[in-house]
Amino acid sequence: FITAMMIAFFYAMMADLVGLSGIVGAFLAGVSMESVGLRHSKDLKEGAEYLQIIFASIFFVSLGILVDVHALTLDGIIFMLVLTGIAILTKVIGCAVPSRLIGMCTRDSLIVGFGMSPRGEVAMIVALIGLTGGIIGQDIYAGIVFMSLLTTISTPIVYRNWLYRKTPSIIEKTE
């Protein structure tokens, strides 16, 4: 596991040296080590779960700290809401339609589509790269971070209220 972490950090460093984001290198390392089996150590996934608990919290808090809520103007809020709507629609259409075409029922296709709609850490990392590179301003960055938050929160709400809602049975309707 330690060796795998060293390789991931090495790939991240190499990606940074050639002008890419460190996440690109770490992602490539993870993909290349996906099928590696270990004999006398914990599984890579099991070890990563321990680190995820720690680093995911630090990661999201550090990105959230950089958001200046006061930078959100009315135009920024409209941008965030439109971006959130587009983000959800594109994932639902892009995943639900192919699911339906391969034979899933409409309900299951929508479950797949809405399940894929959260935009999380990668969108926020790209936004952070744009912010630190001076490509986007604080208002756009805040809109993207809030869009990531809204798409993540919307999925369980849609699941609970529409897709997994129990329809009353005939007996319950007559009582």
Secondary structure, 3 states (H helix, E strand, C coil): CHHHHHHHHHHHHHHHHCCCCHHHHHHHHHHHCCCCCCCCCCCHHHHHHHHHHHHHHHHHHHHHHCCCHHHCCHHHHHHHHHHHHHHHHHHHHHHHHHHHHCCCCHHHHHHHHHHCCCCCHHHHHHHHHHHHCCCCCHHHHHHHHHHHHHHHHHHHHHHHHHHCCCCCCHHHHHC
